[in-house]
Amino acid sequence: MSDAYQELLDSTIEHLQSLKARGVRFVSVSPENLTALSGAPRPAVSQSIPAPTPPRPAPKPSSFSPAPNPSPARSAAPKGETLSTNPTIIPSAAASSSNAKSAAFAELQKRVLECVKCDHLVAARKSVVFGVGNINAEVMFVGEAPGADEDEQGEPFVGKAGQLLTKIIQTMGLSRDTVYIANILKCRPDTPGQSAGNRKPTAEEMQTCIPFLHEQIDLIQPKVLVALGATAVEGLLGKTVGITKLRGNWQTYRGIPLMPTYHPAYLLRNQALSEKRRVWEDMLQVMEKLGMPISVKQRNYFLKAS
């Protein structure tokens, strides 16, 4: 085998491996090039081997929406096939990355929905509450655990506390569709002998379930995390310091800025204007961290009239 042919073959293999690492599964190769790569016949040193036709990049997806799934025709290709003699558009790196992220998120959700690690929670739950929102969100809100309403509907923060959280998010100029919302626990803590009410997750329950949340955060890679209440702070940071001391002070979770604040349920119990203002000041810090515009009206929410 000539040095020139070996050098070209090594370069081609390296390029294909790079494409495969980025999630590309199909490339366009002409019959002539495929024959040349197969080595029948091998080219002489003086012959020049045409380089593969450069791929045409696919349109990039929008920054907030996952890229569309591959077409049925391409998805039906035999497993393990990496080359096709039919002209095929190679997805751009951004589209490939978005597809891979969506697939990883779907696989994680499937594992969460099938989880039966906590027998007592499995026996008592109606739903597994995975999370809701945009998997490309810049800000992610993390709560404690599903309540009765969340267990019934299978979505986090849909009860009274959730409705208040939605108002806070909207006041920031965002929506539930542009952020991501999840909990430390994916199942409602059981309350044997109680017809109503909630309880705090145990340390063992949190330790069992929180790896799912870690995976969600690793996939979403938000620019800012908001921990709603002491239990969320404890689950994410391992800190049991009172939320009163921590709220409003930036913390760090795996390099991501984390803002601890009161749980919306606290504001339902204590509706003092001063407490609402404290939570809003925390949200103003989050908006500033994200580089969001803040109006005078937003800055003045919940301030007493002078």
N, C-alpha and C positions, 0 to 999 in steps of 0.2 A: 504494500500500500504506500503510495507516494506521500511525501510530507505535506504537500499542498492539499491533497484529498483528506488526509487525517486531520489537518488543521481546520478545514472547512466543516468536516463532520463533527469535530469536537465543539466548534462554535455553534453549529446548528442545534446540537443536543443541549448545550448550555442555554440557548435561547428558548427552546421548548420547555425546559425545566423551569425557567423563569416565568413563562406564561402559565404553566401548570400551578406554580406556587401562588399566582394571583387569581386562581380559580378558572382560568381559561381551559376549556375541554375540546375545542375544535379549532383547527387552523386550515387555511386554504393553501393547498399544495398542488401544483400542476402535475399531470402524469409524467412529463419529462423530468421534472425535479425529483419526483418520487422514484423514478427508475434510476436516476443518478445516485440518489441516496442509498438505494438498495444494493448498488455495487455491480450491476449487470448491464452493460459492461463498465468496468472502472475506467475513469478518464485518465489520460496520460498527463504527465506533469505540465506539458506545454498547453494543454487544453484549458479553457476557462469554463467554469461551471456557473451557470446563471444563478443568481441569488433568488430565494423565494420572493414571490410577489408581496410587497408591503401590504398589511391588512388595512382595511378602511375602518376607522374608529366609528363606533356607534354613538348616537347622541347621548350626552351626559344626562343623568336623572336630576330632577329638582332637588334642592338641598334638604327639603323636608319630607319628601315622599320616596318610599322605597322603589327601586327600579322594578318594572314589570317582570313577571316570571318568564322563563324561556318559552318559546313556542312549542306546541305539542310535538311537532316534527323533530325538533332538536332534542327534546327531553326523551324521546323514544329511542335514541341511539343506543346500541349495545353498550353495556357497562364496561368501562375500561378503555373504550375507543378514544384515541386522542388525535387521529389524523383522518381527514376526509378528502377525497379527490374532487368532491363537489364544492364549488365556490361557496364559502360561508363567511358572513360578517363576524369578525371577532369583537366581542364586547369591549368597551373601553375599560380601563382599570377601575374607574369610579363605579361603572355599572356592575362590573364583576364583584367588586367589594360590597356593593349594596345588596346584590343577590345573595352573596355568601352570608352577610349579616342577617338578612331576612330568614334564610334557611336555618342559621344557627339559633335564631330567636324562636322559630317554630319548633325546632327540636327540643329546646329548653322548655318551652311551654308544654309540650307533650309529656316530658318527664315529670314536670310539676303536677300536671293534672292526674297523672297515674300514681303519684306518690302515696304510699301507705305505711310510711315509717312510724308514724305515731298512731297506734291502734285506737286510743281513746278519742283522738281528734277525727280520725276516719269514721268512727262509729257515730259521732255526733254531728258531723258536718252535712250540709246540703250541697255546698259548692266548694270548689277550690278557687280561691281568688288570686289569680296570677298577677294581674296588673293591667293598666290601661294607659293609652296615650301614644305618643310618637317615639319610635325607637331611635330617631335621630335628634331627640330633644336636647336642648342646651341646658335645661334645668329639670331636675328630678326631685319629686317630693316623696319622702319615705315616712310612713306612719307605723303604728304599732301592730295591729292585727285586725282582721275583719270583725265587724259587729253583726248583729242580727240581720240588718238590712243588706249588708254586703254579702253575707252568707246566702241570703235568699236570692239575690240578683247576680252573684258571681262577679261583681265589680267593686273595686275599692272606693271608699269615700262617696257613698251614695245616700247615706242617711242624713240626719240634721247637721252633723259635724262636716260631712262631705259637701253638703250644700253651701255651708259657710266657706269651706276651702275653695270651692268653685268661684264664689264671689271674690275672694281674695285674689285668686289667679286672674280673674277677669279685670279686677281693678288695676292689676299690674300691666294690663294691656295684652295679656296672653289668653289662652283658652285650654281646656282639657285636651284638645286635639293637638296642641303644640308643645305640651309638657308631657312628662311621664309620671305616673303615680303608682306606688307599690307599697307593700308593708313588710315588716320584719317576718311575720308569719303569714303563710298562705291559707291557713285554715282558721276558722273561728275557735278560740279557746273554749273548750266545753265548760258548761256550768251545771254540773249535776245537782239536781234538787231545786234549781232556780228556773222560774218561768220567764225571767227577764234579767237584764243586766249583763255586764261583761266583766271579765277578769284579766289581769295582766298575764302575759305569757310567762311560763317558768323559764329558768335559765337553760334547762335541758331542751325544752321545746325550741327556744331561740337558737341554740347551738345546732340542733338538728336541721332546722329550716333555713337558716340564714345563708348557707352556701348558694342557694338558689338566687337570693337577692344579690349576692356578690357577682354572680354570673350575669345577672341583668345589668348591673352597673358597668361591668367590664365590657359588655356588648354595646350598650348605649353610649358610654363614655361622655356623660354630661359635663358641661363646663362648671356647673354648680350643683351641689346637693343641698336640700333643705330637710333637716331632721325635725319631724313634728312630734315634740314631746320627749320626755326623759327616756322612755323605752326605746325609741328609735335611736337616740344618742347612745344608749347602752349597747344596743345591738351592733351599731356601726363602728363605734369607737372603743367599746369596752369600758366606758366611763360611767360610774354610778353617781357622779356629782349631781346635785340638784339642778334641774333645768333653769331655775331662777338665776343661778350663778353663771350658767353657760350661755344662756340665750343672748343673742346680739353680739357674740364674740366668735370670730371666725375660727374654725377648726380645720383639720385636714384629714381626708380619707383617701389613702393611696394616691396622694398627689392632687386630689380634687378638693377645691375649697368647699367646706361644709358649714352651713349656717344653722345652728340649733335655734329653735323657737318654740313657743307654746303650741300644744295641740289645739286644733279648732274646738274640740270638746271643752277645753278649759274656758274658752271665751263664751261658750254657751252657759257655763256655770257662773262665770264672773264677767258681766257685761259692762264693767266700768270703762269709761272712755280712756282712762290712763292705760289699761291693759290692752285695749284694742290698738292704741297708739304704739305701744311697745312692739307688738307683733308687726305693725305696719312699718315701723322703723327698720325692723329686720328685713322686710321685703324690699324696702328702699335700698338697703345695702346689697341685696341680691341683684336688683336691677342695675345698680351702679357697677357691680362686678361683671355683669353681662354686657355692659356698655349700652344699655337701653336708655332711650330718651325719657326724662322725667319732667312732667309739667309742674307748674306752680300749684295747680289744683291737687295733683297727686302728693306733692310734698306737704300740703296742708291738711290732708285727711286726718280726722280725729284730734285736731288741735282745738283747744278751747277758744272760743271767740274772745278776743281781747277787749 
